[in-house]
Amino acid sequence: LRTSTPEEHDRMNRTYYEKPNRPVFPPAVFEDPYLQDALARRDHEFVLDWACWFYEPDDPAYIKLVQTVFDRIVESGDFDVLYSTRHFGTLVFYLALNGNIPPLLNYFGARGRISDCANLVRLQKTLHPNWRFAINSGDTDLKIVTDFVKQNARYRDQLSDLNAFLRDGTVLPSVSRKAEPMTRTEHMPKHAIHSFMWLKTGLQTSVDASNVRSSSGPLGELSTEYEVQLERSEGEQTREKEVDIRREPRGRFWPPSKLRSSKPEE
């Protein structure tokens, strides 16, 4: 008999305490070439979400996988792929902890986000108190970024977009954005065109029971093809009952069945 290795212990836990979408052995997408294929499809968030579900936070395999994904994002410069996800903060912390903030600084600078650049420099200073770069409490965001660029001339090539913004205000679009926004309707079906134009003109503020079933409403031609039914919420039904109760006559001689006849009995 011997003590199980950490990997064997985790496999036993996954066997006896199974969870949905958590197989016993690691999915193939966590290793190359399948990992590279997933990242080429820009499925970074999917891979990281699954890794969080599959591994424990302190698992060496999880840490290695996350570092691999983050490093490849830095190589490609496509930070948009994780921006506005729960993994972006981890990416920022990883870069600041390892003193590799110039690629992310360049990303923020290319979009004119000086405050994010300054906060990133502040984060690295917090994580590395002995860093030779000095930040005073009264320094503005622009001064912090400008001083960083001046004192780190060796990063000039990595900060080309940031320098362009500081020099003449040049702002670049996000890598993930397409060249043209989706405003053309030549390839859209008729009902989609109607819904798109209806929303674009601001008519959504006048939706009511009278137009939701007609072709002039948001459904367009679909309103004639499908039966549209209106359902009242429980709150509306409750309010109607309260109104009906308030409308009921109340008084000394109500209900009528209990009214005494004014005609004397014979």
C-alpha positions as a LaTeX table, in Angstrom:
\begin{tabular}{lrrr}
\hline
Residue & $x$ (\AA) & $y$ (\AA) & $z$ (\AA) \\
\hline
Leu1 & 0.00 & 0.00 & 0.00 \\
Arg2 & 1.06 & 3.56 & $-0.65$ \\
Thr3 & $-0.31$ & 7.06 & $-0.44$ \\
Ser4 & $-2.02$ & 8.19 & $-3.63$ \\
Thr5 & $-0.51$ & 10.95 & $-5.68$ \\
Pro6 & $-2.42$ & 14.23 & $-5.97$ \\
Glu7 & $-3.45$ & 13.34 & $-9.52$ \\
Glu8 & $-4.78$ & 9.94 & $-8.41$ \\
His9 & $-6.59$ & 11.55 & $-5.49$ \\
Asp10 & $-8.31$ & 14.02 & $-7.82$ \\
Arg11 & $-9.34$ & 11.24 & $-10.21$ \\
Met12 & $-10.86$ & 9.26 & $-7.34$ \\
Asn13 & $-12.79$ & 12.32 & $-6.20$ \\
Arg14 & $-14.09$ & 12.89 & $-9.72$ \\
Thr15 & $-15.09$ & 9.23 & $-9.89$ \\
Tyr16 & $-17.00$ & 9.00 & $-6.62$ \\
Tyr17 & $-18.21$ & 12.62 & $-6.48$ \\
Glu18 & $-19.10$ & 13.13 & $-10.10$ \\
Lys19 & $-20.53$ & 16.36 & $-11.46$ \\
Pro20 & $-22.08$ & 17.18 & $-14.83$ \\
Asn21 & $-19.52$ & 17.98 & $-17.54$ \\
Arg22 & $-16.63$ & 16.93 & $-15.29$ \\
Pro23 & $-15.17$ & 13.66 & $-16.65$ \\
Val24 & $-12.67$ & 11.56 & $-14.74$ \\
Phe25 & $-9.76$ & 12.43 & $-17.02$ \\
Pro26 & $-8.93$ & 15.97 & $-18.20$ \\
Pro27 & $-10.62$ & 16.96 & $-21.49$ \\
Ala28 & $-8.44$ & 16.89 & $-24.58$ \\
Val29 & $-9.06$ & 20.61 & $-25.15$ \\
Phe30 & $-6.79$ & 21.39 & $-22.20$ \\
Glu31 & $-3.72$ & 20.29 & $-24.17$ \\
Asp32 & $-2.29$ & 20.98 & $-27.61$ \\
Pro33 & $-3.11$ & 20.61 & $-30.44$ \\
Tyr34 & $-6.78$ & 20.84 & $-29.37$ \\
Leu35 & $-6.05$ & 23.77 & $-27.08$ \\
Gln36 & $-4.46$ & 25.72 & $-29.90$ \\
Asp37 & $-7.43$ & 24.95 & $-32.14$ \\
Ala38 & $-9.82$ & 26.28 & $-29.49$ \\
Leu39 & $-7.79$ & 29.45 & $-29.01$ \\
Ala40 & $-7.62$ & 29.95 & $-32.77$ \\
Arg41 & $-11.44$ & 29.95 & $-32.72$ \\
Arg42 & $-11.27$ & 32.55 & $-29.92$ \\
Asp43 & $-12.85$ & 30.18 & $-27.40$ \\
His44 & $-10.61$ & 31.40 & $-24.57$ \\
Glu45 & $-13.50$ & 32.06 & $-22.22$ \\
Phe46 & $-14.96$ & 28.60 & $-22.86$ \\
Val47 & $-11.64$ & 26.91 & $-22.05$ \\
Leu48 & $-11.11$ & 28.93 & $-18.87$ \\
Asp49 & $-14.69$ & 28.42 & $-17.69$ \\
Trp50 & $-14.36$ & 24.69 & $-18.10$ \\
Ala51 & $-10.98$ & 24.70 & $-16.37$ \\
Cys52 & $-12.51$ & 26.51 & $-13.36$ \\
Trp53 & $-15.22$ & 23.85 & $-13.21$ \\
Phe54 & $-12.88$ & 20.90 & $-13.68$ \\
Tyr55 & $-9.87$ & 21.79 & $-11.52$ \\
Glu56 & $-9.38$ & 23.06 & $-8.01$ \\
Pro57 & $-7.93$ & 26.61 & $-7.84$ \\
Asp58 & $-4.59$ & 25.41 & $-6.46$ \\
Asp59 & $-4.19$ & 22.51 & $-8.89$ \\
Pro60 & $-0.81$ & 22.80 & $-10.69$ \\
Ala61 & $-2.46$ & 21.63 & $-13.93$ \\
Tyr62 & $-5.01$ & 24.46 & $-13.66$ \\
Ile63 & $-2.31$ & 27.06 & $-13.02$ \\
Lys64 & $-0.26$ & 25.81 & $-15.97$ \\
Leu65 & $-3.28$ & 25.87 & $-18.30$ \\
Val66 & $-4.28$ & 29.40 & $-17.28$ \\
Gln67 & $-0.73$ & 30.65 & $-17.73$ \\
Thr68 & $-0.61$ & 29.10 & $-21.20$ \\
Val69 & $-3.84$ & 30.80 & $-22.24$ \\
Phe70 & $-2.76$ & 34.15 & $-20.82$ \\
Asp71 & 0.67 & 33.99 & $-22.47$ \\
Arg72 & $-0.86$ & 33.30 & $-25.87$ \\
Ile73 & $-3.24$ & 36.22 & $-25.45$ \\
Val74 & $-0.26$ & 38.46 & $-24.75$ \\
Glu75 & 1.55 & 37.12 & $-27.81$ \\
Ser76 & $-1.42$ & 37.86 & $-30.06$ \\
Gly77 & $-2.32$ & 41.15 & $-28.35$ \\
Asp78 & $-6.01$ & 40.23 & $-28.54$ \\
Phe79 & $-7.08$ & 41.30 & $-25.05$ \\
Asp80 & $-10.61$ & 41.89 & $-26.32$ \\
Val81 & $-11.20$ & 38.15 & $-26.22$ \\
Leu82 & $-11.38$ & 38.22 & $-22.40$ \\
Tyr83 & $-12.39$ & 41.82 & $-21.78$ \\
Ser84 & $-15.69$ & 42.11 & $-19.86$ \\
Thr85 & $-15.38$ & 38.52 & $-18.64$ \\
Arg86 & $-14.61$ & 37.27 & $-15.14$ \\
His87 & $-11.14$ & 36.18 & $-16.29$ \\
Phe88 & $-9.89$ & 39.62 & $-17.32$ \\
Gly89 & $-9.06$ & 40.68 & $-13.76$ \\
Thr90 & $-7.00$ & 37.53 & $-13.29$ \\
Leu91 & $-5.15$ & 38.29 & $-16.52$ \\
Val92 & $-4.38$ & 41.85 & $-15.36$ \\
Phe93 & $-3.13$ & 40.61 & $-11.99$ \\
Tyr94 & $-0.99$ & 37.93 & $-13.68$ \\
Leu95 & 0.71 & 40.49 & $-15.92$ \\
Ala96 & 1.30 & 42.98 & $-13.10$ \\
Leu97 & 2.62 & 40.30 & $-10.77$ \\
Asn98 & 5.14 & 39.17 & $-13.38$ \\
Gly99 & 6.12 & 42.71 & $-14.40$ \\
Asn100 & 4.80 & 42.32 & $-17.93$ \\
Ile101 & 2.34 & 45.21 & $-18.22$ \\
Pro102 & 3.60 & 46.92 & $-21.45$ \\
Pro103 & 1.39 & 44.81 & $-23.81$ \\
Leu104 & $-1.72$ & 45.62 & $-21.79$ \\
Leu105 & $-0.67$ & 49.26 & $-21.43$ \\
Asn106 & $-0.40$ & 49.45 & $-25.19$ \\
Tyr107 & $-3.87$ & 47.90 & $-25.53$ \\
Phe108 & $-5.42$ & 50.47 & $-23.19$ \\
Gly109 & $-3.46$ & 53.32 & $-24.75$ \\
Ala110 & $-4.55$ & 52.41 & $-28.27$ \\
Arg111 & $-8.15$ & 52.97 & $-27.14$ \\
Gly112 & $-7.43$ & 56.20 & $-25.27$ \\
Arg113 & $-8.07$ & 54.76 & $-21.81$ \\
Ile114 & $-5.46$ & 56.66 & $-19.84$ \\
Ser115 & $-7.14$ & 56.00 & $-16.49$ \\
Asp116 & $-6.86$ & 52.24 & $-17.05$ \\
Cys117 & $-3.20$ & 52.67 & $-17.96$ \\
Ala118 & $-2.53$ & 54.62 & $-14.78$ \\
Asn119 & $-4.37$ & 52.10 & $-12.62$ \\
Leu120 & $-2.33$ & 49.31 & $-14.17$ \\
Val121 & 0.90 & 51.12 & $-13.28$ \\
Arg122 & $-0.41$ & 51.68 & $-9.74$ \\
Leu123 & $-1.21$ & 47.97 & $-9.44$ \\
Gln124 & 2.30 & 46.96 & $-10.42$ \\
Lys125 & 3.73 & 49.47 & $-7.93$ \\
Thr126 & 1.50 & 47.98 & $-5.21$ \\
Leu127 & 2.64 & 44.44 & $-6.01$ \\
His128 & 6.29 & 45.51 & $-6.28$ \\
Pro129 & 6.90 & 48.20 & $-3.62$ \\
Asn130 & 10.64 & 48.22 & $-4.37$ \\
Trp131 & 10.05 & 49.11 & $-8.00$ \\
Arg132 & 12.17 & 52.13 & $-8.88$ \\
Phe133 & 9.24 & 53.94 & $-10.48$ \\
Ala134 & 7.88 & 56.60 & $-8.10$ \\
Ile135 & 4.21 & 57.60 & $-7.84$ \\
Asn136 & 3.13 & 60.59 & $-5.75$ \\
Ser137 & $-0.32$ & 60.84 & $-4.23$ \\
Gly138 & $-1.09$ & 64.00 & $-6.20$ \\
Asp139 & $-0.03$ & 62.69 & $-9.61$ \\
Thr140 & $-2.69$ & 62.68 & $-12.30$ \\
Asp141 & $-3.36$ & 59.68 & $-14.52$ \\
Leu142 & $-1.74$ & 61.37 & $-17.49$ \\
Lys143 & 1.41 & 62.24 & $-15.52$ \\
Ile144 & 1.77 & 58.66 & $-14.25$ \\
Val145 & 1.51 & 57.24 & $-17.75$ \\
Thr146 & 3.80 & 59.86 & $-19.26$ \\
Asp147 & 6.46 & 59.32 & $-16.58$ \\
Phe148 & 6.28 & 55.56 & $-17.11$ \\
Val149 & 6.86 & 55.94 & $-20.85$ \\
Lys150 & 9.78 & 58.33 & $-20.31$ \\
Gln151 & 11.49 & 56.17 & $-17.70$ \\
Asn152 & 11.05 & 52.93 & $-19.66$ \\
Ala153 & 12.39 & 53.77 & $-23.08$ \\
Arg154 & 13.29 & 50.11 & $-23.60$ \\
Tyr155 & 9.56 & 49.41 & $-24.05$ \\
Arg156 & 9.24 & 51.93 & $-26.89$ \\
Asp157 & 8.48 & 49.25 & $-29.49$ \\
Gln158 & 5.88 & 47.57 & $-27.27$ \\
Leu159 & 4.15 & 50.89 & $-26.50$ \\
Ser160 & 3.85 & 52.23 & $-30.04$ \\
Asp161 & 0.06 & 52.66 & $-29.89$ \\
Leu162 & 0.21 & 54.31 & $-26.47$ \\
Asn163 & 2.88 & 56.71 & $-27.69$ \\
Ala164 & 0.76 & 57.52 & $-30.73$ \\
Phe165 & $-2.16$ & 58.42 & $-28.51$ \\
Leu166 & $-0.03$ & 60.55 & $-26.19$ \\
Arg167 & 1.56 & 62.31 & $-29.16$ \\
Asp168 & $-1.43$ & 63.11 & $-31.37$ \\
Gly169 & $-4.49$ & 61.38 & $-29.89$ \\
Thr170 & $-4.65$ & 58.45 & $-32.31$ \\
Val171 & $-7.23$ & 55.86 & $-31.23$ \\
Leu172 & $-7.51$ & 52.40 & $-32.78$ \\
Pro173 & $-10.65$ & 50.20 & $-32.91$ \\
Ser174 & $-10.82$ & 46.97 & $-30.96$ \\
Val175 & $-9.38$ & 43.89 & $-32.62$ \\
Ser176 & $-12.61$ & 41.97 & $-32.09$ \\
Arg177 & $-14.74$ & 44.57 & $-33.86$ \\
Lys178 & $-15.59$ & 44.00 & $-37.47$ \\
Ala179 & $-14.68$ & 46.57 & $-40.08$ \\
Glu180 & $-18.30$ & 47.68 & $-40.48$ \\
Pro181 & $-21.04$ & 47.61 & $-37.87$ \\
Met182 & $-24.03$ & 45.45 & $-38.64$ \\
Thr183 & $-26.42$ & 48.12 & $-39.89$ \\
Arg184 & $-27.02$ & 46.93 & $-43.42$ \\
Thr185 & $-30.09$ & 44.83 & $-44.05$ \\
Glu186 & $-29.55$ & 43.44 & $-47.52$ \\
His187 & $-28.76$ & 39.95 & $-46.20$ \\
Met188 & $-31.38$ & 39.93 & $-43.44$ \\
Pro189 & $-34.78$ & 38.16 & $-43.71$ \\
Lys190 & $-37.88$ & 40.33 & $-43.97$ \\
His191 & $-39.08$ & 39.84 & $-40.42$ \\
Ala192 & $-35.59$ & 40.62 & $-39.12$ \\
Ile193 & $-35.43$ & 43.78 & $-41.22$ \\
His194 & $-38.76$ & 44.94 & $-39.82$ \\
Ser195 & $-37.72$ & 44.25 & $-36.22$ \\
Phe196 & $-34.38$ & 45.97 & $-36.78$ \\
Met197 & $-35.92$ & 49.11 & $-38.27$ \\
Trp198 & $-38.69$ & 49.14 & $-35.68$ \\
Leu199 & $-36.17$ & 49.11 & $-32.85$ \\
Lys200 & $-33.88$ & 51.59 & $-34.58$ \\
Thr201 & $-36.62$ & 54.21 & $-34.96$ \\
Gly202 & $-37.45$ & 54.06 & $-31.26$ \\
Leu203 & $-40.97$ & 52.70 & $-31.61$ \\
Gln204 & $-40.34$ & 50.28 & $-28.77$ \\
Thr205 & $-41.62$ & 52.94 & $-26.40$ \\
Ser206 & $-45.16$ & 52.61 & $-27.77$ \\
Val207 & $-45.73$ & 48.87 & $-27.48$ \\
Asp208 & $-49.22$ & 48.09 & $-26.23$ \\
Ala209 & $-52.02$ & 45.58 & $-26.69$ \\
Ser210 & $-53.29$ & 47.40 & $-29.77$ \\
Asn211 & $-50.16$ & 47.10 & $-31.95$ \\
Val212 & $-48.36$ & 44.03 & $-30.62$ \\
Arg213 & $-50.67$ & 41.79 & $-32.69$ \\
Ser214 & $-50.50$ & 43.87 & $-35.87$ \\
Ser215 & $-47.93$ & 44.08 & $-38.65$ \\
Ser216 & $-47.06$ & 47.61 & $-37.52$ \\
Gly217 & $-45.70$ & 46.28 & $-34.23$ \\
Pro218 & $-42.31$ & 44.75 & $-33.48$ \\
Leu219 & $-43.24$ & 41.34 & $-34.92$ \\
Gly220 & $-44.03$ & 42.68 & $-38.38$ \\
Glu221 & $-45.25$ & 39.98 & $-40.79$ \\
Leu222 & $-44.78$ & 37.30 & $-38.16$ \\
Ser223 & $-47.88$ & 38.59 & $-36.39$ \\
Thr224 & $-50.01$ & 37.30 & $-39.30$ \\
Glu225 & $-48.27$ & 33.92 & $-39.43$ \\
Tyr226 & $-48.40$ & 33.15 & $-35.73$ \\
Glu227 & $-51.15$ & 33.67 & $-33.21$ \\
Val228 & $-50.14$ & 36.23 & $-30.62$ \\
Gln229 & $-51.70$ & 35.88 & $-27.18$ \\
Leu230 & $-51.50$ & 38.42 & $-24.39$ \\
Glu231 & $-51.09$ & 37.11 & $-20.88$ \\
Arg232 & $-51.59$ & 39.25 & $-17.85$ \\
Ser233 & $-49.17$ & 38.99 & $-14.98$ \\
Glu234 & $-50.24$ & 37.94 & $-11.51$ \\
Gly235 & $-49.81$ & 41.51 & $-10.33$ \\
Glu236 & $-52.23$ & 42.83 & $-12.94$ \\
Gln237 & $-54.80$ & 40.17 & $-12.07$ \\
Thr238 & $-54.49$ & 41.02 & $-8.38$ \\
Arg239 & $-54.96$ & 44.74 & $-9.08$ \\
Glu240 & $-58.07$ & 44.01 & $-11.17$ \\
Lys241 & $-59.56$ & 41.95 & $-8.35$ \\
Glu242 & $-58.90$ & 44.80 & $-5.93$ \\
Val243 & $-60.65$ & 47.24 & $-8.29$ \\
Asp244 & $-63.65$ & 44.91 & $-8.60$ \\
Ile245 & $-63.88$ & 44.64 & $-4.83$ \\
Arg246 & $-63.80$ & 48.41 & $-4.47$ \\
Arg247 & $-66.55$ & 48.73 & $-7.07$ \\
Glu248 & $-68.94$ & 46.42 & $-5.18$ \\
Pro249 & $-71.79$ & 48.43 & $-3.54$ \\
Arg250 & $-71.58$ & 48.44 & 0.17 \\
Gly251 & $-74.13$ & 49.65 & 2.70 \\
Arg252 & $-76.75$ & 48.81 & 5.21 \\
Phe253 & $-79.18$ & 47.18 & 2.78 \\
Trp254 & $-76.69$ & 45.07 & 0.75 \\
Pro255 & $-76.99$ & 42.40 & $-0.69$ \\
Pro256 & $-80.50$ & 42.78 & $-2.24$ \\
Ser257 & $-81.60$ & 39.32 & $-1.11$ \\
Lys258 & $-81.57$ & 40.56 & 2.47 \\
Leu259 & $-83.56$ & 43.73 & 1.88 \\
Arg260 & $-86.85$ & 43.80 & 3.75 \\
Ser261 & $-89.92$ & 44.40 & 1.66 \\
Ser262 & $-91.68$ & 47.69 & 2.28 \\
Lys263 & $-95.07$ & 46.04 & 1.53 \\
Pro264 & $-96.88$ & 44.96 & 4.70 \\
Glu265 & $-97.62$ & 41.32 & 5.05 \\
Glu266 & $-101.27$ & 40.29 & 4.56 \\
\hline
\end{tabular}
